[in-house]
Amino acid sequence: MAGFEVGVRLSSNILARELCGSRPFSISSCGYLGNPFVRFLLKLGELKSILLSGDKKTHVACVLVAQLLKKKEQIRASIYCPSIHLEPESRRVCCEGSYTRIEGRSLMKGFAKNMFSLLVAVNLSASAFPQLGLDPSPFGGSDWNIVVVDSNGDVGKFASIALDKHGYPCIAYLDDTKDVLKYANWTGTNWTKTTVDDTGSIGGMISLSLDKNDYPHISYFDGNHDDLKYAKWTGTGWINDTVDSVGSVGWFTSMALDTEDRPHISYYDNANHDLKYAKWTGTKWVNYTVDSSGKVGYYSSIGVDRNNHAHISYHNATGESLKYAQWTGTKWSIQTVDSSGDVGKYTSIALDELDIPHISYFSESSFSLKYANFTGNIWNFETIDSAGEVGWHTSIALDQNGHPHVTYLDRFNRELKYANWTGAKWNVERIDSVSYIYWGTSLALDDEGIPHVAYAGFQAYHVLKYATKTNLTANKPPVAVAAVDTEGPEGSSTEFNGTGSFDPDGTILSYSWDFDSLVDSDSDGNYTNDNEATGPTSSHVYYDNGVYVVTLKVIDDSGQVDTDTCIATVLNVAPTANADGPYEGDEPHTVQFTGTFTDSGILDTHIFQWDFDFDGITFNVDSTQQSPTHQWLDDFDWNVAFKVIDDDGGWDLDVTHVTVHNVPPDATANGHYHGFEGIPIQFKGDHTDPGPLDTHTYEWDFDYDGITFTPDATGNPYPKTWHDDYSGNVALRVTDDDGGWDLDVTTVTIVNVPPIAKAGEDKEGFEVSIFIFNGSAYDSGANDTHTFEWDFDYDGSTFDIDATGQTVSHTYIDDFDGYVALRVTDDDGGVGVDTAHVLVKNVPPTVTLEVLPVEVDASLRIAGEKWHDVTIEMYEDGIPIVNGTLIRYPGSPNEQMRDLTHLQVDISKSYSAIVRYTPEEDPINGKPNGANPCWIILTFSDGQELWIHHTFNVQHPESYVWEVDLTAAVLIHGLTFQATAFDPGADDLTFYWDFGDGTNTTSFYLNANATYPVEISESMNHAFTGSGTYYVALTVEDDDGGHWVVIVCIVV
């Protein structure tokens, strides 16, 4: 078929802007289904190419806005496809009702009416499009060999590849036509294909691994039942198993085998949106939920490290991130690897030789292929390819240098691509075109690092394709198979079978056998190439035991050679031993043993060993004679073993039995025993026993009922303490170590001991405080119960019960100096008394004394000459508290008085007044020489008045200001003293007053009912007749001499 490329650009004309503005625009092209479907994003002015195959009849549909370039001529075309449909009979996509609008100058006349045909009829090379920079080479280049493995139906989706030990590809894939899971493998000359599972909607999301025998293991999704399934080739047939069927499970399955060829599977739980993991234990499947934090587990990929621990990469759809889970041996360690945008889809994981994870994945945010590897501390990230929309369905593998290789899909160019790290940079190649980008890729590397890729290609339908950079038709060397290791006895013929050897692409011409790698039978210096036998099968007789390495060498018709080894293990023939017996007697007893043996190895020499108390497991050498004697001084009923060992280490053991009977001891308990409760009594028994090596156990029954012996103690002598009074029998039983025993009985009497009371430490405190008494008692009869009684004022002879109980409290309401007594009585009537000294100290009363404020009203009076006025200011501690003015009018002065204020005089403060006279400001009254008497009148709460007088004279300015000390005036009138006394005890109180001026008074208060606490308040009125400083002292004294003194200073 001819091939052609069409250059496409999104025009900047008005129509393009109307359709999409400056946004990327989707360009699609398709034709017959034999031609790939190409789709990509295009921005205004950006150039893209569509590479098509076919002839001039091929139609391109769905090109919305395009620009065709030929040399330097250009035609801007807008192509409309109002109706697009699929013709099933021809499998062709058609465009109906197409029409074209042409802008600019066209050199291709005649095509204006059918611009649709114009676009597809031109067969151009890349040289016609220098602006596009197109690669004219076909997909894959000359070094990729692409093979269609299976084209029978719609096949190849979800392909998974693995290489066997010959480097041959093996592929598991889906046959979508028959809805079955299939398996294909290259034999060296051709592809063989088998059906693995045909039980329904089977085979989606497939993962393949090969075990040490190159047997395939496959995990896959059962779409019929939404189950995770597993298939395994046994060598003769397929075994299918359901791994997990709880909910909708098995999506995005990935499998790896551990060092024991046991499968480990990661998969997605679509019902719960969790990442799950299953492993085969050897007997059953075990399933775990690895991560359930959100919608996690998409696109999982698994690897298993050297410790058989699983490593899983997967996508977090909730967080749009790449995650990684590792089993540490005890728990899952989970990390977010990359969260820079919407990343982590289509993950693939590989572990290097240090078990470091390497992960390839797709970034949907940047439409790029990314790669991450873990350094042990941090994750490193790289963008491998960002040309177009790349990175779908990645598959990663590591070569022998630990360098990553990745296959992946280009979504819009519909290409299968390959990238590998060279050690310095990423090399990116195109392998093949694909029809649809959702069916995945799978990559494996052989021992030389050559990539092998399986994927779904497209012809008329999907086909299974295989691509590699090696030639499958090159000659392959033969494969030598020395069969299985053998084992047999010395002197017998050992058979060897090499018929399992084969040549993948030819014929084996010769077989040669070397039966001992330690012997160079042809003396050529090579110990493994001796031609000691020929043919595919052979036999050899080994005349001594040992382990021999046997080498099979095969040569094919091309002269290529292969070797394989097996192990021939030649076993020694052991002797047969005979210990004779059984043997029997009474202690002490001497046994004469007779040992014999037979051995088919007549040249062997032998040694003899006896174990005189063989436990059936460990053999201890007690004698090395063939027929020894042994004496037992104690009873014995056990096995004796006789062992014969040849010089090759072969041995045999024979067991016989020896019985030596025991003689029981004779017991003596001694006694009668007498003592007191709580005091140990030493019991000492005796015995005799004819068995000199016997050991003996002494057991005592200290309340023997004459019928049943119940051991209460073991030992001799034995100190026994009774914790209560007792009288009865005591029995001694002596038992030897062989179970022989004897019993003897004696008597004992135990007398009660009264308790010793302890009232506690002496107490000292103050009246009305709570005294806690904590008594105790010591009683050698530990099983006695006790009664505790207290006398809080014990007189030394008569015990009055004031309280009962081991711990009690008591409050002394007055001072006390005496004893408290504790009496303890046990349940056998024994009594103990103890006392403690108690000193209760008197607490003196406390007194508060205050001088009550003096209640007084102040007023101002003026007489004398008319029309004169005075002003007054009153102060408390120098601070003004009231002021006022009074004018002398005609009339009575008593009717012209001015009330100033009401005072609560606090004697701790000073009170004063200033009265001012201003006659020069008054109206002329014709008497400039007149005078005005003035009074400050203090009226007390008892009705008494104190008039303080001053006369103002017009002719005497020195009289114009009158300063008055009001404090002294109040004190002369008299004060009220308020006292309160408090005593916590039930005391009588006496008040002693001394007013400091020679006046004294006394008050006595009797507490007849002995109540407590006591609180008494008393008020005293006293007037001081003269000026001076007076110290008022109040002493309150209780009836125990405790007193309190408070003093107040009064200055008059």
Secondary structure by P-SEA (a helix, b strand, c coil): cccbbbbbbbcccaaaaacccccbbbbbbbccccbbbbbbbbcccbbbbbbbbcccccccccccbbbbbcccbbbbbbbbccbbbbcccccbbbbcccccccccccccccccccaaaaaccccccccccccccccccccccccbbbbbcccccccccbbbbbbccccbbbbbbbcccccbbbbbbbcccbbbbbbcccccccccbbbbbbccccbbbbbbbcccccbbbbbbbcccbbbbbbcccccccccccccccccccbbbbbbbccccbbbbbbbbcccbbbbbbcccccccccbbbbbbccccbbbbbbbcccccbbbbbbbcccbbbbbbcccccccccbbbbbbccccbbbbbbbcccccbbbbbbbcccbbbbbbcccccccccbbbbbbccccbbbbbbbbcccbbbbbbbbcccbbbbbbcccccccccbbbbbbccccbbbbbbbbbcccbbbbbbcccccccbbbbbbbcccbbbbcccbbbbbbccccccccccccbbbbbcccccccccccccccccccccccbbbbbccbbbbbbbbbbbccccbbbbbbbbbbbbbbbbbbbbcccccccccbbbbbbbbbccccccccbbbbbbccccccbbbbcccccbbbbbbccccbbbbbbbbbcccccbbbbbbbbbbbbbbbcccccccccccccbbbbbbbbbccccccbbbbbbbbccccccbbbbccccccbbbbbcccccbbbbbbbbccccccbbbbbbbbbbbbbbbbbcccbbbbbccbbbbbbbbbbbccccccbbbbbbcccccccccccccccccccccccccccbbbbbbbcccbbbbbbbbbbbbbbbbbbbbbbbcbbbbbbbbbbbcccccbbbbbbbcccccccccccccccccccccccccccccccccccccbbbbbbcccccccccccbbbbbbbbbbccccbbbbbbbbbbcccccccbbbbbaaaaaaaabbbbbbbbbbccbbbbbbbbbccccbbbbbbbbcccccccbbbbbbbbbbbccbbbbbbbbbbbcccccbbbbbbbbcc
